[in-house]
C-alpha cells in the first residue's frame, strides 16, 4: 500500500523541476485533497492507489516495486494537469457541458507529465555532454558527443511535435514491420520497433504497462537502448511492449527477454481495442 510519505517523496522530487506545481500539491496534501486510503481500504484492493481530489488514482504495483517514486510522480502530474485544464476551461466557458472538453482535459494531463519527463531526460543528456566537453577540449568533435547531441535533438522534436497517428497506421508493406500475423478474431497485428513519438508515448502512458512507464522509455532513448524495445500494434493501437537485453557469458552471447507486458482489461470496463494473443505474438516476433 502507499503511504503519505511515499506521496511526499514524489512531490519533493517534482519540486526540483516544477516548484510551483509541487507547492500546490503540498497544499492539497496538507488539506487532505491528496491522500492515501486507510489500511483496511488498501487491503481490499489488489493494486495500490491514492486519492487526488475525489478521484482514485491507481499506481502500477510492478512499476512501483521496481522504480520507486517515478510512477507516483507521473500519476500526480497527469491528474494535476487534468484539474488545472478543467479549471481553465470552466473559467473560459462556464456554460459548457462537462463532456465537451473531456478529451482536452485528458490530453492536458498527459502533455504536462510528458513535457516534465522530457525536460528531465534532456537535462541528464546536457549534463553528460557538458561533463565530456570539460574533460577533453576536443570532445565536441568526438562521435560520442555528436551521438548524445542527436539524442537531445530527438527529445526536443518529440516535445515540440503534435501527436501523429501515422505511427500506428501500418500497412502490410510498411518497411518498419519486422513481423506480422493474425491474432484474436482475425485481427492483423504488426511487430515493430517502438516508434518514439508523442503519440506513441501518450498511448504507452494510458496503458500504464508493467515495467514500461514513461521515464523508463525515455531513459532507454537517452542511453541508446531504445533499439531493444519492440511493440505489437493491432487495431492501430499499441497492444504490448517487450524489452530485450544482450546476455554475455562464457562461450555464450545472445538476446533474451527482460520485460514484456500487454494491454489488459481494466476492471469491469470493456476495451474496444483489446485483442487476445498479443503476448504470444510478441514472443513470436522476438523469435523471428
Rosetta blueprint (number, residue, H / E / L):
1 X L
2 X L
3 X L
4 X H
5 X H
6 X H
7 X H
8 X H
9 X H
10 X H
11 X H
12 X H
13 X H
14 X H
15 X H
16 X L
17 X L
18 X L
19 X H
20 X H
21 X H
22 X H
23 X H
24 X H
25 X H
26 X H
27 X H
28 X H
29 X H
30 X H
31 X L
32 X L
33 X L
34 X E
35 X E
36 X E
37 X L
38 X L
39 X H
40 X H
41 X H
42 X H
43 X H
44 X L
45 X L
46 X L
47 X L
48 X L
49 X E
50 X E
51 X E
52 X E
53 X L
54 X L
55 X E
56 X E
57 X E
58 X E
59 X L
60 X L
61 X H
62 X H
63 X H
64 X H
65 X H
66 X H
67 X H
68 X L
69 X L
70 X H
71 X H
72 X H
73 X H
74 X H
75 X H
76 X H
77 X H
78 X H
79 X H
80 X H
81 X H
82 X H
83 X H
84 X H
85 X H
86 X H
87 X H
88 X H
89 X H
90 X H
91 X H
92 X H
93 X L
94 X L
95 X L
96 X L
97 X L
98 X L
99 X L
100 X L
101 X L
102 X H
103 X H
104 X H
105 X H
106 X H
107 X H
108 X H
109 X H
110 X H
111 X H
112 X H
113 X H
114 X H
115 X H
116 X H
117 X H
118 X H
119 X H
120 X H
121 X H
122 X H
123 X H
124 X H
125 X H
126 X H
127 X H
128 X H
129 X H
130 X H
131 X H
132 X H
133 X H
134 X H
135 X H
136 X L
137 X H
138 X H
139 X H
140 X H
141 X H
142 X L
143 X H
144 X H
145 X H
146 X H
147 X H
148 X H
149 X H
150 X H
151 X H
152 X H
153 X H
154 X H
155 X H
156 X H
157 X H
158 X H
159 X H
160 X H
161 X L
162 X L
163 X L
164 X L
165 X H
166 X H
167 X H
168 X H
169 X L
170 X L
171 X L
172 X L
173 X L
174 X L
175 X L
176 X L
177 X E
178 X E
179 X E
180 X E
181 X E
182 X E
183 X E
184 X L
185 X L
186 X L
187 X E
188 X E
189 X E
190 X E
191 X E
192 X E
193 X E
194 X L
195 X L
196 X L
197 X L
198 X H
199 X H
200 X H
201 X H
202 X H
203 X H
204 X H
205 X H
206 X H
207 X H
208 X L
209 X L
210 X L
211 X L
212 X L
213 X L
214 X H
215 X H
216 X H
217 X H
218 X H
219 X H
220 X H
221 X H
222 X H
223 X H
224 X L
225 X L
226 X H
227 X H
228 X H
229 X E
230 X E
231 X E
232 X E
233 X E
234 X E
235 X L
236 X L
237 X E
238 X E
239 X E
240 X E
241 X E
242 X E
243 X E
244 X E
245 X E
246 X E
247 X E
248 X E
249 X E
250 X L
251 X L
252 X E
253 X E
254 X E
255 X E
256 X E
257 X E
258 X E
259 X E
260 X E
261 X E
262 X E
263 X L
264 X L
265 X L
266 X L
267 X L
268 X L
269 X L
270 X L
271 X L
272 X L
273 X L
274 X L
275 X L
276 X L
277 X L
278 X H
279 X H
280 X H
281 X H
282 X H
283 X H
284 X H
285 X H
286 X H
287 X H
288 X L
